[in-house]
């Protein structure tokens, strides 16, 4: 921008570069004398409307996420007009919004945690800006649940801010429900605690009980010793320790005895007391507690509507300590209600939290009702380069990719020297293997096949009597993709955003992955197995252990559809997984006979606890069920992946 300002002074045109659509041109800014009644605004704006422009107003909270915001602030200052980038630690949020309120097509980028986003949305409400400018999120906080919901990921890694600006400009505008919290003082004798909540509006959730008590301990400790909470990792470690301490003290065990919950006129108190919930959450967005899904997946809703953040309804969920712990491994709470109004009465001082801001609330009556809807920017899934019309080679049907692992040490050393990192990759990377995927495969799907490479290699080595690969050659569980093509350097893709990126966006013939836990290694001693995406045919070297995105192997699919010859081929030429459940549920007698002759297990249960015999009975085939019962055999030997040989 400094170059543009200098060119402007000598009246030479400036294109504003690649981000001209989001930059506030210097010609819009008019310097004014400081009026005596104002101590803040030394300039004013006179925008020239253009349908091609979507100016972005950037607010950065330097204290969010372990003070990561300071570096982000400097990068935006460098790329954009400094007059459109604001440091929230210096104040001026309301003044900045007032200054830019007449700018057409304005978009806002909130760089911080979910609390920073709420702060900005509340300021927009106070100013009554019409139309309400949509707000995008660069997640710098600890939980970042709203950012995850809007596809901005669980935390900023090292993506170039130029890419972030493109995503803000191209993102789609969606609605976000916002909820009022009104507190009425209880006529009972006052106890220890406050009658005022830290926030009277929430965007994510309001909760009381165990989780709020843990958040309160974290908040009080951070206020007392802020220097100890300077990174997301340390913050999460403290949360884990506080949760364990609160679990031992059982401070929320009697929550159900001291609350009354009425949703749209329905009293939920008897059910809450019956199940002895120790935490109650009123949820507006699908994500909670750093990315978990307490309402469950869409297919699990049964008697309820799928959860949305723009439907004017709030979800009420109850948790025991065990169900709270299960959240981290894909579990969910007890779904209690979907409603538009809530009346919550507490009869003792209880820990509560509003969008992560906790307090001890004295006995009160709270009323939750819909406030309004805010415009938000949701990151979209799109290709960075649009294929040419009628060009069959623009998106290849299949991609054959060599997977290269780069250690964290090597990445930190060579991250900004893309060409050098490519040149010496043969020395600093270890080849994980080769995957063949569809041309339109996204990173989330590609991850499944890369993870499978590790399993295939380990299984193959064991079958050959070779020792298991050392830790230096195994990928750590939290590895991440590296974009090696769309910027002038390598950068990480956040795992929560992998479903938004196509493989073709980040690589060509080689895909690079960052192994966060691995050690720097030498060149690979040999190429591991080849993994081919299902439905691509049989290739020499293809493992028959490969599964599709639903977890089905070739043996599963052949058994399910009654392909007896294919089942025989797989049993003769490769190792398979349990398939008898599928064959029995589809009543394929010949396949079941073949599987039994090969030693299939009759006592192994599926994820619903059903045996193959029960599957046959459920399918209404008593003859097949009787046959399988007559073939009951002792337990078969299991492999490490918890599946039997067949």
N, C-alpha and C positions, 0 to 999 in steps of 0.2 A: 504493500500500500504506500510506502514512502516514495517509491519510484513514481507511482501514479500521482501523488500530490505534487511532486516536482514538475512532472510533465504538465499538469493542470496549470501550474503557475506560469508556464511559458506558452500557454494556450495551444498545446499540441494534444490531439485526441489520445485517449487511453481506453483500451478495450476492457480493462479490469480483469482480464485473464479468464481462466477456466471457470471461475465462480462468479462471473458477472451477474448471474441471475439472483444471487443472494447477497451481494455486497451493496452496501449503501454508498452510492457515488459521492465523491467530495463535493460535486456541484449542488447536492441537496442541503449541505450544511452551511448555515449562515451564522457567523460569529456575531454576538450581541454584547452590548455592555451589561455588566452585572447589575440588574435592578436591586435597589436597596432592600426590597422585601424578600428577595430570593438570594440564598447563599450557595446555590448548587449549580444552576444552569447557565453556563457561559455561551451556549449556542442554541439555535433552533433549527427545525427542519422544514424545508419546502419541497416535498416529494413531487416528482413528475410521474403520474400513473402510467404503468406499462403492463399489459397482460402477460408479458414474458418474464416479469420479475417477481420473485418471492423473497423479499428481504428478510434476513434472519437476525433476530435480536438474541444475543447470547448472554445468559446469566451463569456465572461460575461460582460455586461455593468451594473455596480453596481448602476448607477444613473437612470436606467429605471424604470418606474412604481412605483414611490414613494420609491426609494432606496431598492426595494425588492431584487435586484441582489446580494447584499452583502451576504445574507444568502445562496442563491443558489450557489455562488462562493465557500463558505466554504464546502457545501455538496458535490460538485463535486470534490473538492480537497481531501476530505476524501475517496471517493469511487474509484477515478481514480488515475493514476499516476500524481502527481502535475505538471510534465513537459508537460502535454498535456492540461492543463487548464490555460487560460490567462485572466487577468484582463485588459479590454480595457481602463480603466481610467489611466493605467500605460503605455500606448502606446505598441508598439511592434507588432501590427497586421501584418504589411507587413513582418517583420522579422520572425514571427512565421510561416506564410504561406510559406515563402522561405525555412525555415528549414524543413518543412514537405512535400514539393512539390513532393518528390520522393517516398513517402510512398504509396504503392499500396492499392487500395480499400478504400482510405481515405474518411471519411464523416465529415462534419462540423456541429456543433450545435451552433446556434446563440441565446444567451440568452439576450433578450432585446426587444425593440420595432421594428416596421417596418423600422425605420431609421437605426438601428443597422444592420439589414439584408442588406439594401442597401449599407451601408458602406463596409461590407465584400464582397459583390458581385462586387463592384467597385474595391476593392483591388485585387480580383481574376482576373479581366479584365486587370489591369495594369501589373500584373505579367505574364499574358498569360499562366496560368497553363493548361496543357493538359495531361490527360483529366481533365475537369472542375469538381472538387469534388462536389457532391451534398450537399446542405445546408438544414438542418432541423431548426425548430424555436421553442424555448421555450418562449412564449409570456409574456413579462414583461412590455410592453408599455401601452399606454392609449387606442388607437384604435384597434391595432393588426388586421387590415383587411387582410393582407397577411397571417398571421397565421390562421385566420378563413378559408380562401380560401383553405389552405393546410391541413385542419382538425386538426390543433393544438390548436384550441379553442380561446376564447376571452381574456384569461388571466390565468396566473398560479395561482392555488389555493394552495393546500398543498400536491399534489401528490408526492409520494416518487420518488427521482431522479433515483433510480434503475429502476422503471417502465419506466421513460422517456428514459433511455438509451436503454431498450429493444425495445421501439417503434422507436427510431432512427435507430437501427440496422435492424429492420424488415420492415421499411417503404419502399414504392415503389418510384422509381425515376421518376419524371415528368419534363416537360419543362415549363419555364416561359419566356414569351416575355419581352424584355427590350427595352426602347425607348429613342432615342436621342432627345435632345432639343437644337436647334441652334438659337441663338438670333442675329438679325441684327439691328444695330442702325438706328433709323428713321432719315431722313434728316431734319425733322421739328425742330423748336426751342426746345432745351432741357427743360424739366420740372423737377419738384421735383421727385425723384425716382432714381432707379438704372438701368443700362443697363446690369447687370449681374445677372443671376439666382443663388440661393443658391446651386442648383444641375443642372448638364447638362444631367442627365439620370434619368428616373423614371421607377419604377416597378409597382406601384399601380395606380396612377392617377396624372393628372395635371389639375388644375382648376383655374378659375378666377371669381371674383365677390363676392357675399355675403359670402359664406363659407370661402373663402380665407381671407376676411377682418376680420372675427371672429377669425380665426387661428392666424392672425397677431397680434391682440390684446392680445391673450393668450400668444404668444411667447414674446412680448415686456414686458408684466407684469411678466412673469416667469424670464426673464433676470434681471429685476429690483429687484424682491423679490423672489429668488429661494427657500427660507425657507418656503414659503406659498404653494408650489406645491410639497408636499412630499407624495401624495397618488393618486391612480387612481380616487377615489371618489371625492376628492377635485378638481382635474383637470377637471372632467366632470361637476361638479357644476359650475366652472368658465366658461366653454364653454357655458353652458346654459345661464348664466347671460350675457355674452358678445353677444350672439346671440340675446337676447331680447333687449339689448341696441342698437345694430346695426339695428334691426327691427324698433325701434322707430325713429332712425335717418335717415333711408331709404337711406343709403350711396351708395347703388348699384342700385338704381331704374332706372338710365339712362344707365346701362351697354350696352344694345342692340344698343344704338346710337353711341357707340364709339369703336366698334369692327367689323372686317370683318373675316369670317371663310370660308375657301375653303377646301373641303375634296375630294381628288382624282379628282380634277377638277370641282367639284360641289359646287357652291356658296350657302351656307346656310344662308347668311346674311338676305335676305328678310324674311325668316321664323322666324329667331331670333328676328327681329324687329317687325314682326307682333304679335308675342306672348309675346313680352316685357320680355324676360328672364332676370333674375337678377343673374343668376349663370350658368356657362357652365362648364361641366366636361368632360374630355377626359379620359376614364376609360379602364384600362387594365385587371383588375380582377373583379369578380362579387361583391365583398364586398366593402363598402365605408362608412365612417362616423360611425365607431364602429359597423359594422355588418349589416347595411342596404343593400338592393339590388336595386340600382337606375335603373338598366336596366329591372328589373322585373323578374318574374318567367319564366321558360322555355316555358310553355304553352301559355304565353301572347305575344310572340314575333311577331306573325302575319307575316309582310313583311320582317322580319330580321332573320338571322341565330341565333341559341342559342349562348350565349356568352361563350367564352373559353379564357383561359390565355395562350394558346399555338398555336393560329391559325394565328398569324402574322397580326391580325386586331385589331384596337382600336375602342371603342364605344364612340360616341359623344352624350351627353345628355344635354338637357336644363331644367332649373328649374325656376319656379316662387317661391315666398316666400311660397305660400300655398302648392305647391308640395314638397318643401323641408321639410316643417313641416309634411306632410303626410308620408314621408319616415319612420318615427318612428312608424307608425301603419300599415306598410306593403305596402305603396304606392310606386310609382316610378315616374321618370321624363319623359319628352317627348323625345322619341327616335328619333334622328335626322339622324344618319348615322353610318355605319360601314366601316372603310376605312384603307388604309395602309400608307397614307401620309396626313398631315394637314399643311396648311399655315394659320397662325393666325396673323392678323394685329390689333394693338391697336393704338388709336389716342389720348389717354390721359393717365395719370398715373393711373394704376389700380392695386389693390391687387391681387396677384396670389400666388399659392402654388404648390410645387413639392413634392409629397409624404409627405405632412404635414409640409414642410419647407417653410415658407411664406416670401414674400418681396413685396415692392411697385415697380412695373416695369414701367419705363418711356416708352413713345410711342416707339414701336418696331415692328419688324416682326419676328415671331417665326416659325420655321419649325420643325415638329415632324415626325420622321421616325424610322423604326425598326433598332435597334442596333445589337442585338444578342439574343440568348436564353440561359438562365442559367439552370443548373440542380438543382432541388429542391427535398427534401424528403417529400413525402405526407404520413401522418399518415394513416395506413390501418385499415380496419375493419376485425378483426380476433378473433378467440377464443384463450384464453390463454392455454387451454388444448384441444388437438385434440382427438375426439372420436375414440375409437378402431374400427377397421374394423369389420363390421357385428355385432356390439354390439347395439341392439335396445334400451338399457337402458342408453346409454351414454348421449343422449339428450332426456329428457322426452317429451312426446307429449304435456302435459299440466303441468303448475305449479300453485299450490295454495299457495299464498304468504300472510302472515300477514304483514301489512304495519305499521311500528313503527315510530313515530315522535320523534326526539331528538332536544331539544332546543339548541341554539347557546351557551348559558352559560354552559350547561352540556357537550356539545361537546368539548369546550375549556378546560374544567377541566379533562375530561377522555379520550381524543383523543388517547393518547399514551399508554393507558392501555386497550387493546382490550378485554381481558378476563373479566376484572372487569366491563367494560361497558356492555358487554353481560349479566353478572350475575345480575347486578342491573337494567337492562333495564326495568323490570316490574315496577320499582319505578320511574325512571326518564323519561320514554317515555309515550306518549299517543297513543294508538292504533287508527290509522285512519280507518282501516277496513281490508277487505280481497279482493284481486283481484285474478282472475283465468285467466292466459294468456298462449299463446303458448310457447312451450319450446324454440323456436328460436326467441322469442320476444326481440326487442332491447329496450333500456331505453327510447328513444323518444316516442315509442308507449306505453310503460308502464306508462309514465307520463300522458297520456290522461285518463287512467282508474283510476289513483290515484286522479287526479283532479275531475273526475266524482264522486268519492266517496263523496267528500265534497258536491257537488250539490245534490246528491241523499239524503244524510242525512238531509240537510237543507230542501229540498222539502218534505221529509217524515215527519219531525217534524212539519212543517207548516200544513200539511194535518191532523195531529193528534191534532192540536191546541197547540203544545208545543212551548215554546219560542225559538227564534233563538239561536244557540250556541254562547257563548261568544268568544271574540277575542283570549283568551288563548287556545281555542280548534279549531280554524280555522287556516289552513295553510296560511302562507304569500305567495304572488304571486311568490316570487323568491326562493322558496325552492329548494334544490338540493339533488341528490342521494349521498349516502355514500357507498363506497366499503368497505365491512366488511370481505372479505375473501382472496383477492389476495396479501395482504401485511401484515406486522406484526403489523399494526395499522389501524384504520379507516382513510379514507381520502375522500375528496369531488371529485365528477365528474363534470367538467365544463359543463354547459348546452349546449354549442355549440358543444360538443363532444358526446352527448348522443346517436346519431345515429350510433356511432362506437362501442358501447358496448352492449353486450348481457346481459340480466338479470342474466343468469346463471354464468356470470363472477364475479358478485359483491355480490351475496347472495346465500343462500340455501333455507331454508323454511321461512325466514323472510327477508324483505327488510327494510333498515333503511334510513330515509330521514332527512335531516338537515333543520330545520325551522329557517331561518335567522332572521325573525321578531317576532317569538313567544316567550313567556315567559316560564321559567322553570315551569313544571307542575307536578302534582301528577299522580297516576295511572288512567287509563281510567275507567270511571264508567260503561261502557257498550260497546259492540262491535257494530260498525256501520254496515251499510248495506254491502252486498256482491255484487261486480261488476264482471261480467263474460264477457270475451272477446266474441264478436259475433261469431256465428257459433259453439258454444260449447254446444248448447242445452239449455233447460229450467231447472233451478235448483230452488229448493225451496228457496225463499228469493231473487231471482234475480230480479233486478229492470228492468221494461220495458222501462225506460227512457234512458238506455244505448245506446250510439251511436258508430258506427264504426269509423275508421280513416278518412272517408270522411264526417262524420257528420250525417250519416243516422241512424235513430232508427229502431227498429223492425217494427213499424207502417209504416215508410217510405218505407221500403223494401217490406212489404206485399202489400202495396197499389200499388207500382210500378209494381209488377209482377202479380197483379190481384188475390191474395189469399183472397177471400171474407171471408171465415170462420176464417182465422187468424186475419183479421182486426176486425171481430166481437168479437173474443176472447179478443183481446187487449183492445178494447173499453169497454168491460164488466168488465175486471179484472185489468185494470191499467190505468195510465195517459199517454197520448201520446202527440206528437208534430204535427205541421201542416203537413199534408200528401196529401191534395187535389191537390196541384200543380203536384205531381208525378202521381197520379191517372188520372188527366186530360190529362197530356202530353202523357200518354200511352193509352188513350181512353178506360179506364175500366169503363163502364157505371154503372155496378152494384155497384162497390166500391164507385163511386162518389155519387150515390143515398144513400148508407149507411152512408157515411161521412156527407152528407147534413142533413140527418135525425138526426145525432148526434150533429148537431150545428156547423159544420165546417165554418170557415170564408171565404167569397168570396172577401173581400176587402184587405186582407193581401197580400203584394207583396213579391217576393223572392229577392235575392241579385241583380238581374238584373232589378228589378222594375216591374216584370210581375205578374199579378193576375192569379188565376186558369182559369178564362174565357179566358184570352189571351193565356194561355198555350194550351187550347183546340183548339182555332183558329189556333195557330201555328202548331198544329198537324194535321190540316185539317179536324177536326170533328166539323162541324157547328151545327149538331144536339145537341151534348153535350154542346157546347158553348151557344146555345139558352136555353137549360134546366137550366144551371147554372145562366144565366142572369135572368131568370124568378124567381129564388130562392134568389135574392139579399136580404140580411138581414142587420140589423144594425150591428155596430162594436161589436165583441165579446170581452170578458174579456181576457187580456193577462197575462201570468205568467212572473216572473222576468227574465227568460232567453230569452225574446223577442219572444217566440213562443206561439201561442194560444193553447188552450186545445187539439185541434185536427188539 
